[in-house]
Amino acid sequence: MKFPKLALAMALALGGTAVIFTGPADAQRDKAKQKAETGPTLTREESAAINPVLIASRATPPDWAAAAAALPAAQAGAQSPYARYVVGQLQLAIGRGTNNTAMQTQAVDAMIASGGAPAASMAILLGGRATLALQASDWAAAETALTRVVELAPNDINRLYQLAEVKIRLNKNNEAFALYQRLLQLDEAAGRTSAQEHIRQALGLAVDQRATNLIAPLSQRLVRAYPTTENWRSALVTFRSGLGDADAQLALDVRRLMKVAQAFQRQGDYLEFVSRLDRTAQWGEARAVLDQGIARGALNRTDAEVMRIGNSLNARITEDRSALPALRTRALAAATGREARIAGDTFYGYGQYPQAIELYRAASQKGGEDANLLNTRLGASLAAAGQTAEAQAAFRAVTGPRAALATYWLLWLERPATAAAPPAPTPPAQPTGN
């Protein structure tokens, strides 16, 4: 979290509000008119108490030692709100002149509490107090000041962000989450792109608060605005973790997009997906996932476990591939869509996307299968085959629990050509060694 340096204008120290001293009473002068023309004034006694500080502060060069020595008497003599505000201004000038941060903090506190600060100056004073507190890592004081600043300026993006970050420091994550949601809503209303950090923080807090209904929209907002490889990883990992494994087929399809987007980072990511595919007899796809992990350095080709898995898959693939033509023939001749859907999964895993497209469409025509599942996998096959427009049409037809995953696919297909993520690799035509 970055905080700005203290930049209270000198207007708040000496010149912003004129320090007015009353002279001898003029019985003929209309006192009401005087107040309207000149603003608040000091009494004779307040002027006498404050004048030594003022003189020392305005000397050339300023005599800060003398001003500091006279300050307690000025504070004691300031009885009216305006006088207390004036003394706070002078105290701030002394603190600035002597680089005394503690005195500056006390001065700003005094001006805020004086009751004599002009309404137009309160936001500046509170902002300065918040900055001093942030610089001192005094999170409780920063929270108090920033809360008041935000009340005065509810659309101040920077102060809302600072207050949200302070709430996190104070372990008030639910309040921080509400503030980040407010930040994003302000951006949306203004038609501007939210800062990447704001979206990422909101997403992290949504996970922390178990706001499952907001995780997908926030992560989609992140990759829509900032489609980097790292953000795609964050978005899909977060989305996957929120789904659980109640729907095993959906869990597989989420991981398929993660492979395409190269959202896997660790050895465990790859091996877990390979294990899932192995259990569903998708050996060609499992081999392709294993090869991607090796190519990206997440898996070590000579690791004993990787070698064991690879050899096991190779043995199964040799027989499995030879049966593909007969599998396609039986599936297309079947009365229901189940065989065509299973065959489509197999051809997809081997990277034979035209055949997978044919089989998923056949399964849809025959009926008996989940249309949303078929459209999800048809869209993935079309995307891998380079038929982007057709893939987008398939994903747009997806509804229900799979709609969020389809939206991620659409965002992936619509990402800028310059986005830092490569296209999906084609699985090898033949099984490879370890």
N, C-alpha and C positions, 0 to 999 in steps of 0.2 A: 504494500500500500504506500503510495507516494503522497506526501503532503506538501503544500506550497510553503515557501518561507514567509515569515511574518512581514507584512507590508502595510502596516497601518500608516496612512498618510499623515504628514506633519500637521495637516489641518486638524487632526484629532489631538495633537499635542499642544499647539499654541494658537494657530490662526483660524481653525475651522469655525469656532464660535468665539466671537470677540469677548474678551474679558473686560467688562465695563465697570468702572469704579465711579461711585457717586461723589459729587462734590458737595459744597454747602447747599443746604436746602434753599430752594427758590419758591417762596410762598405763592408767587404769582403764576407759577408754571402748572399746567394741568397734568397731574401725575398720571392720569389714565392715558393721555395723549403721549406722554413720555414713554410709557411702557409699550404702547402700540408701535412707536417709531423705533425704539432701540432694543426691544426685547427685554429679557430678564436682566436685572441689575443686582449688584452686591450692596449690602448695607455698609455704612461707614466702618463698623466694627469688623465686618468680614474683609473689607478692603485693607484695613490696617494689618490684619493677620496674614493675608495672602500676599501683600505687596512685596515683602522681602524675598519671597521665593521667586516672584515674577522678575524682580530687578536682577537677581543673581542669574536667573536663567537666560535673560536677554542681554547680559553683559557681553562684551567682545574682548576675549573669547568668553563663553559662558563659565560662570564660577559654580560648577556642579556641587562642589563640597559645601559651599555656603548655602546653595539652594536646598541640598539635602538636610543640612542642619536646621534650616528654617521650616522645613516641611511639617514636622509634628505640630508646631504652633498653628500653622495654616489649617491643618486637619481638625484641630480642636476648635478653631474659630469659625469653621464653615458650618453654619446652622441650616441654611436653606438648601433645597435640592440643587439649585443652580450653583451655589457656592461649592457644594461637595463635588459637583461635576467639574467645575473649574480646577479645583485642587487635584482631582484625578488626572486632568489634562497635564497639569504641571508635573505631577509625579511621573507620568508616562514620559514626558520630555527628559526628566532626570534619568530615568531608567534607560532610555535610549542613549542619552549622552554618555552614560557610564557603562554601557553594555551590561546592565544588570537585568537579566531576564526575570528574576524573581520580582523585582520592583515593577517591571512592566506588567507582569501578571496581576500584581496587587492593584496597579493603577487602573487597568481595564476593568477589573472586578469592581473597583470603587466607582468608576463612571457608570457601569451597568446598574449598580445598586443605588446610585445617587437619587434617582427619580428625576433628575434634571436633564438627562440626555435628550436631545431632539429626537423625535420619532424617526426621522430620516437617517439618523446615525446609529440606531440600535442594531440593524443588520450588520453594519461594518464592525461595530464594537464586539458583537457576539461572534462574528467570524474571526476577528483577531484573537478573541479569547479561545476559541476552538483551536486555532492554529498553534497558539502557545501550549495548549494542553496536549495537542498531538505531538509537538516537538518534544515534550517532556514525558511522553507515553503515559500521561495521566488520563486513562480511558474514561473514567467516571466523569471527570470534569469536561472532557471533550463531548461525551454523550449529552450532558446537560446543555452545553452551549449550542451544539449542533441541532439538538431538538428544537431549541428556540429559533435558531436561524431558519430551519426548514418550515417552522410555523409562519415565519414572516415571508419567506420566499419558497413556497411549496414546489416550484418548478425548477429550482436550482439543481441541475444535474450533478455538479461537482460536490455540493454539500450533501445531497442525498447519498451519493456514493460513499463519501467519507463517513456519514452516520451509519450506513450499512456495515462498513468495515469495522467501525468501532463496536457495533453490536456483536459482531463475530468475536472480537477480542474479549468481550464480556460474556461470551457463551450464551448470547441471546439470539440463537440462530433463527428462531421462528420470526422474531422481529426483523432480523436482517433479510430474511426471505421476502417478507412483505414489502420491504423497501426496494429490493431488487425488482420485484414484480412491478412496483410503481415506476421505477426507472424505465423498464422496458415498455410499459404502457404509455409513458410520456413520449418516448421515441416513436412508437407506433402512431400515436395521435399527430405527431409533428411530421410524419412521413420520412423520418431519418433512420439510418442503419444504426443499431445499438452497438456500443463498443464491445469488442470481442470478450474482454475481461468481464464485462457485466453479464453477458449471456452465460459464460462459463461458470461464473460464481452462482448465478441463479440456478443453473442446472445442478451444480454440486449441492446447493441447499435444498433443491427439490428432492434429491436422493436422500439427503440427511433427514428431511422432514417426512419422507415416505409419501410425497405428493405424487402418487403414481399416475394420476390423470394429467399431470403437467410435464412429466419427464420426456415423453415423446415429442410434444410440441416444442419444448425448449431445445432439445437436441437437434430437431429438424431446423429450427431457427438458426442454430449455430452453424450447421453445415451449409445452409442456404446462403448465409451472409459471408461465411469464411470457410470455403470448402477445401481446407488443407487436409493432408493425410492424417495429421495428429488429431484434428477435430473430428474427422470421420471415425477414427479409432475411439475417441472419447464418446461420441454419440452412440455408436453401435454397441460398445461394451456396456454403457449405461442402460441402453434400451434392452439388451439381452438380460442383464442382471435383474431388471424389473419384471421380466416375463415369467421367469422360472421355467420348469420343465413339464408343466401340466399337459401341454400340447406338444408331444414329441415331434410331430411333423413340422409344426411351426418353429420349434427350436432348431431343427435341421436347416430350415430355409433361412432363418436369421444368420446362422453360421455360414451359409453359402454366400450371402451378400458380404459378410465380413471377410471371407476369402477373396472375393472379387475386389473389395476396397482395400485389401491388404491391412485389415484391422487387427490381425493376430500379431502379437509381439513376442510372446514367450514360448518356450518349448511346450509347456502344459496346454497352451491354447491349441496348438496343432495336434498334439497327441490325443487330447480330449475329443476333438472333432473326428479324427481318424477312428477312434474307438466307437463313436456313435455310428459312423458310416459302416464300419465293419459289422456291427451288430445288425444292421439292416441290409446286409449283403450288397452294399454299394462299394465293391472293391476297387473298381476303376477310379471312382471319385476319391476314395480313401488314398489311393496311390498318388493321385494328383496333388492332394493336400500335403501328403508327406514330402513330395518333391518340392513343393513351394516352400515348405519350412526349411528344407535343406538349402535351397537356392538363396533364401533370404538370411541364412546364417542362424536361424532360431534352433535348428536341429543339426546335430553333428552326424555326418554320414557314417562315421566309424563307431558311434556310440552303440553299445551292445543291444540296448532296447530298440533303438531305431533300426538296427540291422535285423533284429528278430522280426519286428513288425513288417519291414520291407520284404523279407524273404517269404513270410507267410502270405502277404498280399500277392506277390508275384506268382506263387504257386496257384492261388485261387484264380487270378486273372487269366492265366494261360488257358484254363478250361472255360472260364466264363465268356471270354471274347469269342471263342469259336461257336458259342451257342447264340450269338446275337442275331444272325439272320433268321433262324427258326423262331426265336423269341418274337421278332417283329411280325412274322407271318401269323403266328398264333394270336397275337394281340389284336391285329387288324381284323382277324376273322371272328373274334370272340363276340358274344352277344351283349356283354356289358362293358362298361368303361374301365373296370378294375385292372384287367390284364394290360390294357393300353397305357394306363397311368403308371403301372409298375415298370413296363418296358420303357416308357419315356424317361423315368428316373434313371434307368440303367444306361440308356444311350446318352443322356445328359452327362452322367458321370464319366463316360469315356470321351467326352468332347465331340460327340457326333450330333451336333445341334440340329441339322436339318431333319434327321430321323426323329429326334426328340420332339421337335415342333409338330411333325406329322402325327406322332402318337398322342401327344397331349390334346391336339385338336380332335383326333378320333375318339379319345376318351370322353371329351366334352359332348360330342355328337351322340355317342352311345348312351350316355347318362349313367346315373347311379353313383357318381363321384362328386365330391365337394367342388363346386364350381370355383370358389375362391382359391382353393389349393391349386386347381388346374391352371387358373389364370396367373397365379403367382409363378408357377414353374414354367408355364408357356412364356411369360414375360422374360424370365431369366434366360431361357433358351434363345429367344429372339434377340435379346440384348447381346448375348455371347456370339450370335451369328451376324451381328452388325446391322440388324434390322430395327433400328432405334424407334422409328415412328410406330411400327407394329407392336414393339415391346411396350411403349408408352400406352397404347390403346388397351393392351391386356392388363397392365397394372391399374389403369383408371377404372377397370371393370371390377376390381377387387373391393369387397365390402366386408363388414363384420370385424372379427378379431384380427384379421390379416391386413386391414386397411392401413394401419400405421407402417407395417413393413413395406407395403406397396408404395407408400409416400416416400420412404427412404430410397427405394429403387428409382422413383421418378426424379428425386433430387439428384441422385447419382448420375442418371442419364442426362439431366439438364445442367450439370455443373459446367463451368467455363472450361474451354479447351486447355487453358493455361493452369487449371487446378493441379496441385501437386499430388496426383495419384495416378498410377498407371492403369491401363485396361486389364480386364480379367485375362490371365494366362490360359492358353489352350492346353488341356491335359495331353500328355504324350500319346502318340499313336500306338506305341508298343510299351510294355512294361520295361522299366529301367532298373538297373542294379542299384546297390547301395553305395 
